[in-house]
Amino acid sequence: MAVPKKKRTLRRNRNRRALQKLIPLNLTHCPHCDKLIPPHTVCKFCGYYGTESIIPIKEKAHKPATA
Ligand SMILES: [Zn+2]
């Protein structure tokens, strides 16, 4: 069985894992509503994937203006 040559210290582990969190999310613009979404996902704002409507999303009922 392969055995690690040296013990990895807690500090080394934590330093490595701290860097993993620093990498920012990769986001693209939705071609339909132009909001920021992760690539290759259905847009959660308009329900579109590329040019196709996948999920029908109801428009939020706007509150009537107080006047
Ligand atoms: Zn969208």
N, CA, C, O and the ligand as a Tripos MOL2 file, in Angstrom:
@<TRIPOS>MOLECULE
protein
  269   267    68     0     0
PROTEIN
NO_CHARGES

@<TRIPOS>ATOM
      1 N           0.8370   -1.1960    0.0000 N.3       1 MET1
      2 CA          0.0000    0.0000    0.0000 C.3       1 MET1
      3 C           0.8680    1.2410    0.0000 C.2       1 MET1
      4 O           1.8470    1.3280    0.7420 O.2       1 MET1
      5 N           0.5060    2.1950   -0.8310 N.am      2 ALA2
      6 CA          1.2590    3.4460   -0.8730 C.3       2 ALA2
      7 C           1.0120    4.2570    0.3910 C.2       2 ALA2
      8 O          -0.1220    4.4150    0.8450 O.2       2 ALA2
      9 N           2.0810    4.7530    0.9290 N.am      3 VAL3
     10 CA          1.9800    5.5080    2.1740 C.3       3 VAL3
     11 C           2.5810    6.9000    1.9530 C.2       3 VAL3
     12 O           3.6780    7.0020    1.4050 O.2       3 VAL3
     13 N           1.9030    7.9640    2.3590 N.am      4 PRO4
     14 CA          2.4660    9.3120    2.2240 C.3       4 PRO4
     15 C           3.7920    9.4260    2.9740 C.2       4 PRO4
     16 O           3.9510    8.8920    4.0720 O.2       4 PRO4
     17 N           4.7370   10.1330    2.3560 N.am      5 LYS5
     18 CA          6.0800   10.2030    2.9340 C.3       5 LYS5
     19 C           6.0800   11.0240    4.2220 C.2       5 LYS5
     20 O           6.7610   10.6940    5.1930 O.2       5 LYS5
     21 N           5.2830   12.1220    4.2000 N.am      6 LYS6
     22 CA          5.2600   12.9800    5.3830 C.3       6 LYS6
     23 C           3.8340   13.3680    5.7290 C.2       6 LYS6
     24 O           2.9550   13.4180    4.8690 O.2       6 LYS6
     25 N           3.6320   13.6350    6.9840 N.am      7 LYS7
     26 CA          2.3090   14.0800    7.4210 C.3       7 LYS7
     27 C           2.0620   15.4950    6.9130 C.2       7 LYS7
     28 O           2.9400   16.3550    6.9950 O.2       7 LYS7
     29 N           0.8500   15.7340    6.3830 N.am      8 ARG8
     30 CA          0.4740   17.0940    5.9810 C.3       8 ARG8
     31 C           0.0210   17.8340    7.2200 C.2       8 ARG8
     32 O          -0.8620   17.3750    7.9440 O.2       8 ARG8
     33 N           0.6250   18.9680    7.4570 N.am      9 THR9
     34 CA          0.2660   19.7030    8.6630 C.3       9 THR9
     35 C          -1.0930   20.3730    8.4900 C.2       9 THR9
     36 O          -1.5660   20.5890    7.3740 O.2       9 THR9
     37 N          -1.7000   20.6910    9.6170 N.am     10 LEU10
     38 CA         -3.0020   21.3670    9.6170 C.3      10 LEU10
     39 C          -2.8970   22.7050    8.8920 C.2      10 LEU10
     40 O          -3.8090   23.0990    8.1650 O.2      10 LEU10
     41 N          -1.7720   23.4020    9.0940 N.am     11 ARG11
     42 CA         -1.6030   24.7030    8.4660 C.3      11 ARG11
     43 C          -1.5590   24.5910    6.9430 C.2      11 ARG11
     44 O          -2.1580   25.4000    6.2340 O.2      11 ARG11
     45 N          -0.8360   23.5690    6.4430 N.am     12 ARG12
     46 CA         -0.7510   23.3510    5.0000 C.3      12 ARG12
     47 C          -2.1280   23.0420    4.4230 C.2      12 ARG12
     48 O          -2.5100   23.5950    3.3920 O.2      12 ARG12
     49 N          -2.8660   22.1670    5.0810 N.am     13 ASN13
     50 CA         -4.2170   21.8170    4.6350 C.3      13 ASN13
     51 C          -5.1050   23.0550    4.5940 C.2      13 ASN13
     52 O          -5.8230   23.2790    3.6180 O.2      13 ASN13
     53 N          -5.0570   23.8380    5.6300 N.am     14 ARG14
     54 CA         -5.9400   25.0070    5.7050 C.3      14 ARG14
     55 C          -5.5480   26.0660    4.6830 C.2      14 ARG14
     56 O          -6.4120   26.7340    4.1160 O.2      14 ARG14
     57 N          -4.2430   26.2210    4.4450 N.am     15 ASN15
     58 CA         -3.7910   27.1770    3.4330 C.3      15 ASN15
     59 C          -4.2960   26.7690    2.0580 C.2      15 ASN15
     60 O          -4.7540   27.6140    1.2880 O.2      15 ASN15
     61 N          -4.2180   25.4910    1.7470 N.am     16 ARG16
     62 CA         -4.6650   24.9950    0.4410 C.3      16 ARG16
     63 C          -6.1710   25.1850    0.3020 C.2      16 ARG16
     64 O          -6.6550   25.6350   -0.7370 O.2      16 ARG16
     65 N          -6.9110   24.8370    1.3650 N.am     17 ARG17
     66 CA         -8.3710   24.9350    1.2760 C.3      17 ARG17
     67 C          -8.8500   26.3790    1.2590 C.2      17 ARG17
     68 O          -9.9100   26.6770    0.7080 O.2      17 ARG17
     69 N          -8.0880   27.2650    1.8510 N.am     18 ALA18
     70 CA         -8.4720   28.6790    1.8350 C.3      18 ALA18
     71 C          -8.4380   29.2090    0.4090 C.2      18 ALA18
     72 O          -9.2570   30.0500    0.0410 O.2      18 ALA18
     73 N          -7.4930   28.7220   -0.3980 N.am     19 LEU19
     74 CA         -7.3920   29.1800   -1.7850 C.3      19 LEU19
     75 C          -8.5640   28.6820   -2.6230 C.2      19 LEU19
     76 O          -8.9880   29.3650   -3.5560 O.2      19 LEU19
     77 N          -9.0910   27.5050   -2.3050 N.am     20 GLN20
     78 CA        -10.1840   26.9550   -3.0960 C.3      20 GLN20
     79 C         -11.4150   27.8470   -3.0340 C.2      20 GLN20
     80 O         -12.1640   27.9500   -4.0050 O.2      20 GLN20
     81 N         -11.6180   28.4820   -1.9050 N.am     21 LYS21
     82 CA        -12.8110   29.3200   -1.7400 C.3      21 LYS21
     83 C         -12.6620   30.6550   -2.4550 C.2      21 LYS21
     84 O         -13.6600   31.3170   -2.7410 O.2      21 LYS21
     85 N         -11.4320   31.0580   -2.7450 N.am     22 LEU22
     86 CA        -11.2100   32.3780   -3.3120 C.3      22 LEU22
     87 C         -11.5520   32.4470   -4.7950 C.2      22 LEU22
     88 O         -11.7190   33.5350   -5.3460 O.2      22 LEU22
     89 N         -11.6580   31.2790   -5.4490 N.am     23 ILE23
     90 CA        -11.9330   31.2810   -6.8780 C.3      23 ILE23
     91 C         -13.3760   31.7230   -7.1100 C.2      23 ILE23
     92 O         -14.2940   31.0730   -6.6090 O.2      23 ILE23
     93 N         -13.6050   32.8060   -7.8520 N.am     24 PRO24
     94 CA        -14.9590   33.3280   -8.0070 C.3      24 PRO24
     95 C         -15.8030   32.4520   -8.9120 C.2      24 PRO24
     96 O         -15.2760   31.7050   -9.7360 O.2      24 PRO24
     97 N         -17.1260   32.5490   -8.7540 N.am     25 LEU25
     98 CA        -18.0670   31.8090   -9.5760 C.3      25 LEU25
     99 C         -17.9700   32.2780  -11.0200 C.2      25 LEU25
    100 O         -17.8640   33.4730  -11.2960 O.2      25 LEU25
    101 N         -18.0090   31.3130  -11.9390 N.am     26 ASN26
    102 CA        -17.9960   31.6410  -13.3550 C.3      26 ASN26
    103 C         -19.4310   31.9500  -13.7980 C.2      26 ASN26
    104 O         -20.2970   31.0770  -13.7480 O.2      26 ASN26
    105 N         -19.6780   33.1730  -14.2230 N.am     27 LEU27
    106 CA        -21.0370   33.5760  -14.5820 C.3      27 LEU27
    107 C         -21.0710   34.1270  -16.0020 C.2      27 LEU27
    108 O         -20.1300   34.7790  -16.4560 O.2      27 LEU27
    109 N         -22.1670   33.8540  -16.6870 N.am     28 THR28
    110 CA        -22.3800   34.4150  -18.0170 C.3      28 THR28
    111 C         -23.7110   35.1680  -18.0260 C.2      28 THR28
    112 O         -24.5060   35.0700  -17.0910 O.2      28 THR28
    113 N         -23.9320   35.9160  -19.0990 N.am     29 HIS29
    114 CA        -25.1850   36.6550  -19.2200 C.3      29 HIS29
    115 C         -26.2370   35.7980  -19.8930 C.2      29 HIS29
    116 O         -25.9550   35.1130  -20.8760 O.2      29 HIS29
    117 N         -27.4380   35.8350  -19.3700 N.am     30 CYS30
    118 CA        -28.5660   35.1430  -20.0040 C.3      30 CYS30
    119 C         -28.8710   35.8400  -21.3310 C.2      30 CYS30
    120 O         -29.0070   37.0630  -21.3580 O.2      30 CYS30
    121 N         -28.9820   35.0860  -22.4390 N.am     31 PRO31
    122 CA        -29.2470   35.7350  -23.7360 C.3      31 PRO31
    123 C         -30.6570   36.3120  -23.8330 C.2      31 PRO31
    124 O         -30.9330   37.1330  -24.7080 O.2      31 PRO31
    125 N         -31.5480   35.8850  -22.9380 N.am     32 HIS32
    126 CA        -32.9320   36.3610  -23.0000 C.3      32 HIS32
    127 C         -33.1500   37.5980  -22.1390 C.2      32 HIS32
    128 O         -33.6780   38.6010  -22.6200 O.2      32 HIS32
    129 N         -32.7480   37.5380  -20.8700 N.am     33 CYS33
    130 CA        -33.0090   38.6710  -19.9760 C.3      33 CYS33
    131 C         -31.7370   39.3890  -19.5560 C.2      33 CYS33
    132 O         -31.8060   40.4090  -18.8700 O.2      33 CYS33
    133 N         -30.5660   38.8750  -19.9560 N.am     34 ASP34
    134 CA        -29.2750   39.5230  -19.7350 C.3      34 ASP34
    135 C         -28.8650   39.5890  -18.2680 C.2      34 ASP34
    136 O         -28.0450   40.4290  -17.8970 O.2      34 ASP34
    137 N         -29.4190   38.7180  -17.4310 N.am     35 LYS35
    138 CA        -28.9780   38.6570  -16.0400 C.3      35 LYS35
    139 C         -27.8320   37.6640  -15.9210 C.2      35 LYS35
    140 O         -27.6510   36.8170  -16.7950 O.2      35 LYS35
    141 N         -27.0530   37.7630  -14.8410 N.am     36 LEU36
    142 CA        -25.9070   36.8840  -14.6450 C.3      36 LEU36
    143 C         -26.3630   35.5170  -14.1500 C.2      36 LEU36
    144 O         -27.0400   35.4190  -13.1260 O.2      36 LEU36
    145 N         -25.9890   34.4520  -14.8810 N.am     37 ILE37
    146 CA        -26.3370   33.0830  -14.5080 C.3      37 ILE37
    147 C         -25.1190   32.1910  -14.7210 C.2      37 ILE37
    148 O         -24.2490   32.5320  -15.5220 O.2      37 ILE37
    149 N         -25.0340   31.0430  -14.0150 N.am     38 PRO38
    150 CA        -23.9670   30.0880  -14.2960 C.3      38 PRO38
    151 C         -24.1330   29.5240  -15.7080 C.2      38 PRO38
    152 O         -25.2660   29.3570  -16.1580 O.2      38 PRO38
    153 N         -23.0430   29.2240  -16.4200 N.am     39 PRO39
    154 CA        -23.1560   28.7140  -17.7800 C.3      39 PRO39
    155 C         -23.7970   27.3330  -17.8210 C.2      39 PRO39
    156 O         -23.6800   26.5650  -16.8650 O.2      39 PRO39
    157 N         -24.4760   27.0100  -18.9270 N.am     40 HIS40
    158 CA        -25.1210   25.7170  -19.1870 C.3      40 HIS40
    159 C         -26.2180   25.4170  -18.1740 C.2      40 HIS40
    160 O         -26.4150   24.2600  -17.8020 O.2      40 HIS40
    161 N         -26.9320   26.4400  -17.7250 N.am     41 THR41
    162 CA        -28.0490   26.2360  -16.8150 C.3      41 THR41
    163 C         -29.2660   27.0020  -17.3300 C.2      41 THR41
    164 O         -29.1390   27.9850  -18.0600 O.2      41 THR41
    165 N         -30.4390   26.5310  -16.9360 N.am     42 VAL42
    166 CA        -31.6600   27.2610  -17.2590 C.3      42 VAL42
    167 C         -31.6850   28.5270  -16.3920 C.2      42 VAL42
    168 O         -31.4290   28.4780  -15.1890 O.2      42 VAL42
    169 N         -31.9950   29.6450  -17.0240 N.am     43 CYS43
    170 CA        -32.0490   30.9090  -16.2980 C.3      43 CYS43
    171 C         -33.2020   30.8590  -15.3070 C.2      43 CYS43
    172 O         -34.3380   30.5590  -15.6760 O.2      43 CYS43
    173 N         -32.9010   31.1560  -14.0390 N.am     44 LYS44
    174 CA        -33.9590   31.0720  -13.0310 C.3      44 LYS44
    175 C         -34.8210   32.3280  -13.0110 C.2      44 LYS44
    176 O         -35.8490   32.3630  -12.3340 O.2      44 LYS44
    177 N         -34.4120   33.3570  -13.7450 N.am     45 PHE45
    178 CA        -35.1890   34.5880  -13.7620 C.3      45 PHE45
    179 C         -36.2650   34.5490  -14.8520 C.2      45 PHE45
    180 O         -37.3960   34.9800  -14.6240 O.2      45 PHE45
    181 N         -35.9100   34.0260  -16.0500 N.am     46 CYS46
    182 CA        -36.8810   34.0200  -17.1420 C.3      46 CYS46
    183 C         -37.2390   32.6080  -17.5880 C.2      46 CYS46
    184 O         -38.1670   32.4440  -18.3810 O.2      46 CYS46
    185 N         -36.5250   31.5660  -17.0990 N.am     47 GLY47
    186 CA        -36.8510   30.1970  -17.4540 C.3      47 GLY47
    187 C         -36.3670   29.7880  -18.8280 C.2      47 GLY47
    188 O         -36.8180   28.7710  -19.3560 O.2      47 GLY47
    189 N         -35.4580   30.5530  -19.4280 N.am     48 TYR48
    190 CA        -34.9700   30.2380  -20.7610 C.3      48 TYR48
    191 C         -33.6320   29.5120  -20.6840 C.2      48 TYR48
    192 O         -32.8170   29.7810  -19.8020 O.2      48 TYR48
    193 N         -33.4130   28.5760  -21.6340 N.am     49 TYR49
    194 CA        -32.0940   27.9930  -21.8390 C.3      49 TYR49
    195 C         -31.7140   28.3010  -23.2740 C.2      49 TYR49
    196 O         -32.2670   27.7160  -24.2050 O.2      49 TYR49
    197 N         -30.7780   29.2130  -23.4590 N.am     50 GLY50
    198 CA        -30.4750   29.6740  -24.8070 C.3      50 GLY50
    199 C         -31.6540   30.4360  -25.3590 C.2      50 GLY50
    200 O         -32.0320   31.4690  -24.8070 O.2      50 GLY50
    201 N         -32.2540   29.9460  -26.4510 N.am     51 THR51
    202 CA        -33.4010   30.6370  -27.0410 C.3      51 THR51
    203 C         -34.7070   29.9210  -26.7360 C.2      51 THR51
    204 O         -35.7770   30.3820  -27.1330 O.2      51 THR51
    205 N         -34.6240   28.7750  -26.0180 N.am     52 GLU52
    206 CA        -35.8200   27.9830  -25.7330 C.3      52 GLU52
    207 C         -36.3660   28.2700  -24.3470 C.2      52 GLU52
    208 O         -35.6060   28.3980  -23.3880 O.2      52 GLU52
    209 N         -37.6910   28.3710  -24.2410 N.am     53 SER53
    210 CA        -38.3270   28.5220  -22.9400 C.3      53 SER53
    211 C         -38.5060   27.1420  -22.3240 C.2      53 SER53
    212 O         -39.2180   26.3050  -22.8800 O.2      53 SER53
    213 N         -37.8700   26.8950  -21.1840 N.am     54 ILE54
    214 CA        -37.9140   25.5880  -20.5440 C.3      54 ILE54
    215 C         -38.9390   25.5870  -19.4100 C.2      54 ILE54
    216 O         -39.7780   24.6900  -19.3250 O.2      54 ILE54
    217 N         -38.8660   26.5730  -18.5590 N.am     55 ILE55
    218 CA        -39.7640   26.6500  -17.4050 C.3      55 ILE55
    219 C         -40.6550   27.8730  -17.5730 C.2      55 ILE55
    220 O         -40.1550   28.9900  -17.7090 O.2      55 ILE55
    221 N         -41.9750   27.6720  -17.5650 N.am     56 PRO56
    222 CA        -42.8400   28.8580  -17.6040 C.3      56 PRO56
    223 C         -42.7820   29.5890  -16.2520 C.2      56 PRO56
    224 O         -43.0770   29.0080  -15.2080 O.2      56 PRO56
    225 N         -42.4030   30.8470  -16.2910 N.am     57 ILE57
    226 CA        -42.3060   31.6280  -15.0540 C.3      57 ILE57
    227 C         -43.3260   32.7450  -15.1090 C.2      57 ILE57
    228 O         -43.3900   33.5280  -16.0570 O.2      57 ILE57
    229 N         -44.1300   32.7870  -14.0430 N.am     58 LYS58
    230 CA        -45.1520   33.8340  -13.9700 C.3      58 LYS58
    231 C         -44.4920   35.1570  -13.6080 C.2      58 LYS58
    232 O         -43.5700   35.2120  -12.7940 O.2      58 LYS58
    233 N         -44.9810   36.2110  -14.2280 N.am     59 GLU59
    234 CA        -44.5120   37.5400  -13.8590 C.3      59 GLU59
    235 C         -45.0350   37.8710  -12.4690 C.2      59 GLU59
    236 O         -46.1880   37.5890  -12.1410 O.2      59 GLU59
    237 N         -44.1700   38.4760  -11.6560 N.am     60 LYS60
    238 CA        -44.6020   38.8480  -10.3100 C.3      60 LYS60
    239 C         -45.6230   39.9870  -10.3960 C.2      60 LYS60
    240 O         -45.4350   40.9610  -11.1250 O.2      60 LYS60
    241 N         -46.6920   39.8360   -9.6420 N.am     61 ALA61
    242 CA        -47.7040   40.8840   -9.6260 C.3      61 ALA61
    243 C         -47.1360   42.1270   -8.9470 C.2      61 ALA61
    244 O         -46.7450   42.0920   -7.7800 O.2      61 ALA61
    245 N         -47.0990   43.2220   -9.6980 N.am     62 HIS62
    246 CA        -46.5610   44.4480   -9.1230 C.3      62 HIS62
    247 C         -47.5930   45.0780   -8.2010 C.2      62 HIS62
    248 O         -48.7960   45.0580   -8.4600 O.2      62 HIS62
    249 N         -47.0760   45.6350   -7.1220 N.am     63 LYS63
    250 CA        -47.9710   46.3300   -6.2010 C.3      63 LYS63
    251 C         -48.4900   47.5870   -6.8780 C.2      63 LYS63
    252 O         -47.7280   48.2970   -7.5340 O.2      63 LYS63
    253 N         -49.7970   47.8730   -6.7220 N.am     64 PRO64
    254 CA        -50.3150   49.1010   -7.2940 C.3      64 PRO64
    255 C         -49.6900   50.3250   -6.6360 C.2      64 PRO64
    256 O         -49.5110   50.3680   -5.4190 O.2      64 PRO64
    257 N         -49.3660   51.3020   -7.4440 N.am     65 ALA65
    258 CA        -48.7100   52.4990   -6.9280 C.3      65 ALA65
    259 C         -49.6410   53.2270   -5.9580 C.2      65 ALA65
    260 O         -50.8290   53.4200   -6.2180 O.2      65 ALA65
    261 N         -49.0560   53.6170   -4.8430 N.am     66 THR66
    262 CA        -49.8530   54.3230   -3.8400 C.3      66 THR66
    263 C         -49.9980   55.7800   -4.2590 C.2      66 THR66
    264 O         -49.0240   56.5320   -4.2750 O.2      66 THR66
    265 N         -51.2130   56.1680   -4.5940 N.am     67 ALA67
    266 CA        -51.4370   57.5530   -4.9680 C.3      67 ALA67
    267 C         -52.8850   57.9470   -4.7060 C.2      67 ALA67
    268 O         -53.2710   59.0880   -4.9600 O.2      67 ALA67
    269 ZN        -32.9150   34.9270  -18.3260 Zn       68 ZN68
@<TRIPOS>BOND
     1     1     2 1
     2     2     3 1
     3     3     4 2
     4     3     5 am
     5     5     6 1
     6     6     7 1
     7     7     8 2
     8     7     9 am
     9     9    10 1
    10    10    11 1
    11    11    12 2
    12    11    13 am
    13    13    14 1
    14    14    15 1
    15    15    16 2
    16    15    17 am
    17    17    18 1
    18    18    19 1
    19    19    20 2
    20    19    21 am
    21    21    22 1
    22    22    23 1
    23    23    24 2
    24    23    25 am
    25    25    26 1
    26    26    27 1
    27    27    28 2
    28    27    29 am
    29    29    30 1
    30    30    31 1
    31    31    32 2
    32    31    33 am
    33    33    34 1
    34    34    35 1
    35    35    36 2
    36    35    37 am
    37    37    38 1
    38    38    39 1
    39    39    40 2
    40    39    41 am
    41    41    42 1
    42    42    43 1
    43    43    44 2
    44    43    45 am
    45    45    46 1
    46    46    47 1
    47    47    48 2
    48    47    49 am
    49    49    50 1
    50    50    51 1
    51    51    52 2
    52    51    53 am
    53    53    54 1
    54    54    55 1
    55    55    56 2
    56    55    57 am
    57    57    58 1
    58    58    59 1
    59    59    60 2
    60    59    61 am
    61    61    62 1
    62    62    63 1
    63    63    64 2
    64    63    65 am
    65    65    66 1
    66    66    67 1
    67    67    68 2
    68    67    69 am
    69    69    70 1
    70    70    71 1
    71    71    72 2
    72    71    73 am
    73    73    74 1
    74    74    75 1
    75    75    76 2
    76    75    77 am
    77    77    78 1
    78    78    79 1
    79    79    80 2
    80    79    81 am
    81    81    82 1
    82    82    83 1
    83    83    84 2
    84    83    85 am
    85    85    86 1
    86    86    87 1
    87    87    88 2
    88    87    89 am
    89    89    90 1
    90    90    91 1
    91    91    92 2
    92    91    93 am
    93    93    94 1
    94    94    95 1
    95    95    96 2
    96    95    97 am
    97    97    98 1
    98    98    99 1
    99    99   100 2
   100    99   101 am
   101   101   102 1
   102   102   103 1
   103   103   104 2
   104   103   105 am
   105   105   106 1
   106   106   107 1
   107   107   108 2
   108   107   109 am
   109   109   110 1
   110   110   111 1
   111   111   112 2
   112   111   113 am
   113   113   114 1
   114   114   115 1
   115   115   116 2
   116   115   117 am
   117   117   118 1
   118   118   119 1
   119   119   120 2
   120   119   121 am
   121   121   122 1
   122   122   123 1
   123   123   124 2
   124   123   125 am
   125   125   126 1
   126   126   127 1
   127   127   128 2
   128   127   129 am
   129   129   130 1
   130   130   131 1
   131   131   132 2
   132   131   133 am
   133   133   134 1
   134   134   135 1
   135   135   136 2
   136   135   137 am
   137   137   138 1
   138   138   139 1
   139   139   140 2
   140   139   141 am
   141   141   142 1
   142   142   143 1
   143   143   144 2
   144   143   145 am
   145   145   146 1
   146   146   147 1
   147   147   148 2
   148   147   149 am
   149   149   150 1
   150   150   151 1
   151   151   152 2
   152   151   153 am
   153   153   154 1
   154   154   155 1
   155   155   156 2
   156   155   157 am
   157   157   158 1
   158   158   159 1
   159   159   160 2
   160   159   161 am
   161   161   162 1
   162   162   163 1
   163   163   164 2
   164   163   165 am
   165   165   166 1
   166   166   167 1
   167   167   168 2
   168   167   169 am
   169   169   170 1
   170   170   171 1
   171   171   172 2
   172   171   173 am
   173   173   174 1
   174   174   175 1
   175   175   176 2
   176   175   177 am
   177   177   178 1
   178   178   179 1
   179   179   180 2
   180   179   181 am
   181   181   182 1
   182   182   183 1
   183   183   184 2
   184   183   185 am
   185   185   186 1
   186   186   187 1
   187   187   188 2
   188   187   189 am
   189   189   190 1
   190   190   191 1
   191   191   192 2
   192   191   193 am
   193   193   194 1
   194   194   195 1
   195   195   196 2
   196   195   197 am
   197   197   198 1
   198   198   199 1
   199   199   200 2
   200   199   201 am
   201   201   202 1
   202   202   203 1
   203   203   204 2
   204   203   205 am
   205   205   206 1
   206   206   207 1
   207   207   208 2
   208   207   209 am
   209   209   210 1
   210   210   211 1
   211   211   212 2
   212   211   213 am
   213   213   214 1
   214   214   215 1
   215   215   216 2
   216   215   217 am
   217   217   218 1
   218   218   219 1
   219   219   220 2
   220   219   221 am
   221   221   222 1
   222   222   223 1
   223   223   224 2
   224   223   225 am
   225   225   226 1
   226   226   227 1
   227   227   228 2
   228   227   229 am
   229   229   230 1
   230   230   231 1
   231   231   232 2
   232   231   233 am
   233   233   234 1
   234   234   235 1
   235   235   236 2
   236   235   237 am
   237   237   238 1
   238   238   239 1
   239   239   240 2
   240   239   241 am
   241   241   242 1
   242   242   243 1
   243   243   244 2
   244   243   245 am
   245   245   246 1
   246   246   247 1
   247   247   248 2
   248   247   249 am
   249   249   250 1
   250   250   251 1
   251   251   252 2
   252   251   253 am
   253   253   254 1
   254   254   255 1
   255   255   256 2
   256   255   257 am
   257   257   258 1
   258   258   259 1
   259   259   260 2
   260   259   261 am
   261   261   262 1
   262   262   263 1
   263   263   264 2
   264   263   265 am
   265   265   266 1
   266   266   267 1
   267   267   268 2
@<TRIPOS>SUBSTRUCTURE
     1 MET1         2 RESIDUE 1 A MET
     2 ALA2         6 RESIDUE 1 A ALA
     3 VAL3        10 RESIDUE 1 A VAL
     4 PRO4        14 RESIDUE 1 A PRO
     5 LYS5        18 RESIDUE 1 A LYS
     6 LYS6        22 RESIDUE 1 A LYS
     7 LYS7        26 RESIDUE 1 A LYS
     8 ARG8        30 RESIDUE 1 A ARG
     9 THR9        34 RESIDUE 1 A THR
    10 LEU10       38 RESIDUE 1 A LEU
    11 ARG11       42 RESIDUE 1 A ARG
    12 ARG12       46 RESIDUE 1 A ARG
    13 ASN13       50 RESIDUE 1 A ASN
    14 ARG14       54 RESIDUE 1 A ARG
    15 ASN15       58 RESIDUE 1 A ASN
    16 ARG16       62 RESIDUE 1 A ARG
    17 ARG17       66 RESIDUE 1 A ARG
    18 ALA18       70 RESIDUE 1 A ALA
    19 LEU19       74 RESIDUE 1 A LEU
    20 GLN20       78 RESIDUE 1 A GLN
    21 LYS21       82 RESIDUE 1 A LYS
    22 LEU22       86 RESIDUE 1 A LEU
    23 ILE23       90 RESIDUE 1 A ILE
    24 PRO24       94 RESIDUE 1 A PRO
    25 LEU25       98 RESIDUE 1 A LEU
    26 ASN26      102 RESIDUE 1 A ASN
    27 LEU27      106 RESIDUE 1 A LEU
    28 THR28      110 RESIDUE 1 A THR
    29 HIS29      114 RESIDUE 1 A HIS
    30 CYS30      118 RESIDUE 1 A CYS
    31 PRO31      122 RESIDUE 1 A PRO
    32 HIS32      126 RESIDUE 1 A HIS
    33 CYS33      130 RESIDUE 1 A CYS
    34 ASP34      134 RESIDUE 1 A ASP
    35 LYS35      138 RESIDUE 1 A LYS
    36 LEU36      142 RESIDUE 1 A LEU
    37 ILE37      146 RESIDUE 1 A ILE
    38 PRO38      150 RESIDUE 1 A PRO
    39 PRO39      154 RESIDUE 1 A PRO
    40 HIS40      158 RESIDUE 1 A HIS
    41 THR41      162 RESIDUE 1 A THR
    42 VAL42      166 RESIDUE 1 A VAL
    43 CYS43      170 RESIDUE 1 A CYS
    44 LYS44      174 RESIDUE 1 A LYS
    45 PHE45      178 RESIDUE 1 A PHE
    46 CYS46      182 RESIDUE 1 A CYS
    47 GLY47      186 RESIDUE 1 A GLY
    48 TYR48      190 RESIDUE 1 A TYR
    49 TYR49      194 RESIDUE 1 A TYR
    50 GLY50      198 RESIDUE 1 A GLY
    51 THR51      202 RESIDUE 1 A THR
    52 GLU52      206 RESIDUE 1 A GLU
    53 SER53      210 RESIDUE 1 A SER
    54 ILE54      214 RESIDUE 1 A ILE
    55 ILE55      218 RESIDUE 1 A ILE
    56 PRO56      222 RESIDUE 1 A PRO
    57 ILE57      226 RESIDUE 1 A ILE
    58 LYS58      230 RESIDUE 1 A LYS
    59 GLU59      234 RESIDUE 1 A GLU
    60 LYS60      238 RESIDUE 1 A LYS
    61 ALA61      242 RESIDUE 1 A ALA
    62 HIS62      246 RESIDUE 1 A HIS
    63 LYS63      250 RESIDUE 1 A LYS
    64 PRO64      254 RESIDUE 1 A PRO
    65 ALA65      258 RESIDUE 1 A ALA
    66 THR66      262 RESIDUE 1 A THR
    67 ALA67      266 RESIDUE 1 A ALA
    68 ZN68       269 GROUP 0 **** ****
